[in-house]
C-alpha cells in the first residue's frame, strides 16, 4: 500500500503548515485541543472571536476556505484525499480553522431555496457569517429524533417554543430542527429552519434567552437556548415541512474522516516530550516523569494508538473517494478517537502528579500552558458529544457485524 500524497497535495500541505506558522498567532489561547469541536476554555472571549474572524479572512484570501465546495457554488471541488491532506496539515500545525461552511452550507446547497443559496452561501464563503447549530435538547441528544421544540404555523410565520442545549448560541443565526407535527412518528413531523438569533444591533431577538453552562472546572463552556413564542418567517424553511429529518441528514462529498483528532493528538504528544526535554531540569516534577522507562513505553503505546486512529481516518476518506458510505467505519473512528483522546490526556495529566491539578493562569510552567490539565478534566465528555459510545457501538454491531438489534 502507498500512503504517500500526490505531489500537488504534498505541496498544499507544506504551504498550509507554513501559512499557519506565519499567520496564526496563538497568543494565550487554547483553541485546538482534542476537545474540538466542543467549546474551549475561552468560550466567551470576545477578543479571541475577533482574532478568529481575522484569521478566517486570511484563509478566504488564500482561496482555501471553500475550495471543497462544488464549482457551481464558487468552490474548486477538490477531491476527498486533497481535503484530508489539507485538514490534517492545518490541524497538526495548530490552526483553529480549516475548511468553511460546516454542516449548514451542504444542506443549503442541496435542500435550500434558491434565494437562500444566493443570500447566505456568499456570506458563508467570505467568512462574514457563521451559524450556531440547534439540534440537541435536554431529552434529545443521541436520540435526536425525540426532540420536542415546537413550531406552530401562524400565517406566514412559525411560532417556536422550546429549548436547545450544549451549543454555542452567540452567532447571529442558527439552523434548527423543530417539531411541526407532534402526532407523526418521531423521525417524521420534524422541520428544518434557519432562524435569526440576533437583530441588526447585535441583541437577541424577542423571545430568545441564552444562558451559559459552566464546566466541571467552573468555566463558561456551553450554552442553553430558550425560545418563547419566537416568530420565524416560513420562507426560512430548508426543504419541506415535516421532512426536516431527511434534510438534516444530507451530506455532500466532503471529507468526514475526523483526521483532525489524530493530527492534534500527535502534535500534543510531541509537544509534551519537547516540554519535558526543555524544562525537566529547570522545573522538576511539573515537567513530568520522562526519565522513567515505564512512562516512555506508555508514550510509545499511545503514539501507536494515535497512528492506528490516523490510518482508520485515512480509510474513511479513501472509502468516500471511491463513492462508498463508511457508516461503520465512521463510528469506529468516532469511538476509537474518543478512547484515544481520553487515554492520551489522562496519561499525561496523571504523570504530572499534583501539578496536574493546576489550571491555566498559574505561574508554574506546565505543558500546553496548563490547558492539557483543563482538557484532561473535560475530555470524557467526548464520549457523549456527537453520538454516545453506546450509539457508536450499536452502529458497528448492527451495520458492521450484522448482529440483531
N, C-alpha and C positions, 0 to 999 in steps of 0.2 A: 504494500500500500504506500501511496505517495501523499504525505501530509503537507507538502510544500505549496505555498501560494503561487499564483501566476506572477510573472514579473511586474505586471501593472498593479495587481493587488498588493504586492510587497512594497512597491513604490508608494502606494497610498498609505499603507501602514507607517512607513518611515516618515512620510510627510505629516501624518496626523500626530505622531508622537512628538515631532519637532514643533508642531503648531502648539500643542499643549504646553510644552516647556517654555515656549516663547510668549504665549498669550494668556495663559491661565495663572493668576496669582492666588494661591490657596489661602494666603493670609492666616488668620487664626481660626478658620472654619474647618469643619469636617463635613464633607458633602458626598463622599464616595465610599462610605463604609459598606460592609456586606449587607447592611440593613436596607439599602436601596431596593425597591422604590419607596420604602416607608419614609415618613418624615424624619429628618435627622435632628441632631442636638439643637440646631439653630432654626427650628421650625418657624418662628415668628420674627426673624431677624430682617428688618426692612433694608438694612444696609446690604445684607447678603442677597436679597431679592434683586436689588438694583445691579449688584455685581454680576449676578447670573444673567440678567437681561442683556447687559452689555456684552457678555461673553457669547451668548447665543447669537447676537447680531454679527459677531465676528465669524461664527460658523456659517451663518447665512451668506456672508460676503464671500466665503470660500466656495460656495456652491455645494456644501455638504449637507446642509440641514434637511433638505428634502430630496436628495439625489436618489433615494429609494422609492420615491413616488413614481407612478406611471407618467409617461411623457405627456399624455393628454391633460394632466393636471399640473404640468410645469416641472416635473421631476426628470430624472435621467434614466429611470428604470434599471438601475444597476442590479446585477444578479444577487442571488442569495449568498453565495460564497464571498462576494465583494462586500456585502453588508456585514457579514460575520467578521471579515478581516478588519474592517474599519471599526466596528463596535469593540472588538477585543483590544485593538491598539489604543483607542481612546480611553477605555476603562483602565487598562494597565498603566497608562501614563498619568492617570489621576483626574481625568476630565469628568466634571459633573453633568455634562450634556453631550449627547452624541447625535442621534437622528431625531427629527422633529415630527410632530403630528399625533403621537401617542395612539390611543385607541379611537379617538373621535374622528380623525381625518379619514382612515379607511372606511368607516361606516358612512360618512358623508359622501365619499366618492361613489359608493355602491347604492346606498339607500336614501341619501339626501335629495331633496328637491333641487332643481336647477338653480333657483335663486339662492339657496343655502350654499351650494358649492361656490357660486360667484361671490357671495358675501363673506364667507368665512375661510375658505381654503387659502386665498391670497394673504389674509391676515395671519393665519397659522404659518404659512410658508415663510413669511417675513419676520416671524417671532414677535409679532405685535399682540398676539392673544394666546392665552392658554386656557384650557377647560379643566375644571375640577370634575371628578367622577362621582356620580350619585347612584351607586349601586347598593352597597351593603347597608343593612339596617340592624337594629339590636337583635331581632329574631330572624334575620335573613342574611347570613353570611355565606357559608359554604352552600347552604340550601337557598340560593339566591332567588329561586322561583317562588319562594314563600313570602316575598316582600308584600308589605301592607300599605305603603304610602298610596293614598287615594288621589285620583284626578277625575273630577266630575265635569262633564261638558256643560257650559253655560253660554249659549250663543256662539260667539267666535272665540271664546276662551275656554281653557281648562282651569278649574279651581283646585289647587293642590293642598292637601293636608297630610302631614306625616313627618317622619324623622329619618335621616340618614346619619351614618356614623363611620368612624375610622378613616376619614378622608382629610383633605386639606381644602377647606372651603373659603379660600381667600382670593380666588380669581374672580374675574368679572362675570364669567359664565360657567355653567355646569351642564353636563349631559347626564340625563337622569332617567331611570326606569320607574314607572308608576303603574298602579293597577287601575284600569279603566272598566273592567268587567269583573266584579267580585264573585259572580256566580259561575264563571268559566273555570275549567281545570287550571291549576296554578301556572302551568307553562304558557297558557293562553290568557287572554284578558289583560296582558301587560303592554303598555305603550311606551315608546322611547321618545323623549323630548329633549330639545335644547331649552335651557331656562336661564334668563339673566339672574345673577345673584346681586349685582350692584347697579346703581344708576350712574349717570354721567359724572356725578360729583364724587363717586367712589364710595358712597354709602349703600348699605344693604337695602334692597327694595322692601316695601311694606310687606309684613308677614314673615320675613326671613330673620331668624335668630341663629347666630353661630356662637357656640361655647367651646372653649378649649378643654382638652383632656390631658391631664398630666400622666407621665410615665412613672414607673417604679422608682426612678431616681429624681422625681419631682420636677421634671421639665415638661413644658407645654409641647407635646409631641404629636397629638392628633386633635381633630375637631369633631363635634357633632353638630348637625344641622337640623333645625326645627322649621317647619313650614306651616303657617296657619292662614288659610284662605288666600294663598298666593295665586294671582292671576297670570296665566301664561297664554299668549295667543295660540290658537290651534294650528296656525301655519308653521309653528316650530316643531311639528311632529316629524320624526325620522321614520320613513317607511309608512306602514299602515297602522291605523288604530287597532289595538288588541293583538298586534303581531310584533310587538317590540322585542320580545324574547329572541325571535329569529333574526331581527336586525342587529341586536346586540352581539349575537354570535358570529356576525360577519367578520371575516378576515381576508386580507389580500395576501399576495405572495411576498410578505415582508418577513424578514428573518426573525424567528421566535425561539432561538436556541437557549437563551439565557447565558450567553457566553460571557457577559459582564461579570457574573459571580465568580467563576474560576479565575478570571483575569485579575480581579481585585484581591482575591484571597492569595494568589501567587505573589502579588506585589506586597501585601501585608506581611507574609512570611519573610520575604526578602528584606523588607524594611526593619522588621523585628530583629533579624540576625545582624543587620548592619548597625542598628542602635546598640545592641549588646557589644559588638566588637569595638565600637567607638566609645561607649560610656561605662563599660563594666568596671574598669579600674577606678574611674573617676567617681561613679555614683553607687558602686557596690550593689546591694540587693535589689535596688529599684530597677536595675537593668535585667534581672532575671538570671537563671542558672545555666547559661550557655555552656559553661565548662563541664557540665555533667554529661557523661556518655549516654546515660539513660534518656536524658532530655534530648540529646542530639538524635538518638534513634527515633524518638517520638516525633520530632520535627520532620525527619525523613519519611516516616509513615504518613504524616499529614500532607506532605508535598506530593506523595504518590496518590493519595486520595483526591487531592485537588486536580492532579493531572488526569485521573480517571474521569472526574466530572467534566473536565475540558474536552476529553475525547467523546464523551456522550453528547455534549453540546455540538461538537462537530458533526456527529452522526445525525442529529436532528436537522441541522442546516443542510446536510447532504441529502437527506430524505426529501426535504422541501424543494431542493433544487431539482429533484427527479420527479416532482409532481405528486409525491406521496404525502399522506396526512399522518404525522408522527404522534398519534394520540397517546399510546402507552409510553413512547419514548419521552415525550414532553413531561408526562407525570413522573417518569423515572428521573429526569433532570431536576424537576422541582423537589422531589423527595430527597434525592442524594445531595442536592445543593443545600437544602435546609440542614441536613445532618452534618455535612462537611463544614458549613459555616459555624455551627454550634461547636463542633469538635475543635476547630482552629481557635476560635475566640476563647472558649473555656480553657483550653490547654495553656494558651499564652497568658490569660488572666490569672489562672491558678499558679503559674510559675512565678508570678510577681509577689506571691505571698501577701503580706499585709499591705504592700504598695498597690495591690490590685483593687483595693477599696477606695483609692484616691481618684477623684474625678477631675475633668478639665478645670483649670483655673488655679491649680496648686503650683507652688514654686519648684517643687521637686521634679526634675526631668523624668518623663515617663514615655514609653513607646507610643507613637502616634499622638503625642501631646496629651495623653490621658484618655483620648477618645476610644482607644482599644478597650479600656476598662468599661466605659459607658456602653459601648456596643455589646460587650460580653453580658451585661445585665439584661439587654433587650433582645438579643439575637434569638432567643427562644420563641418570640412572637412570630418569627418567620414560618414556623410550623403551622400557623393558623392563617396568616395573611395569604391571600391569593389562592386559597384552597387548602384545607387542612391535610395533615398527613394521612388521616383516615380516608379522606376522599381520594387522594392520590393512590393509595394502596388499593382502593376499590377499583379504580380505573385500570391499574396494572393487572389486577387479578382477573377482572371480567374481560377487558378488551385485549390484554396481553396473553394471559394464560388460559382464557376461555372457561374460567371457573363460573359456576352458577351464582346467582345473586343470593 
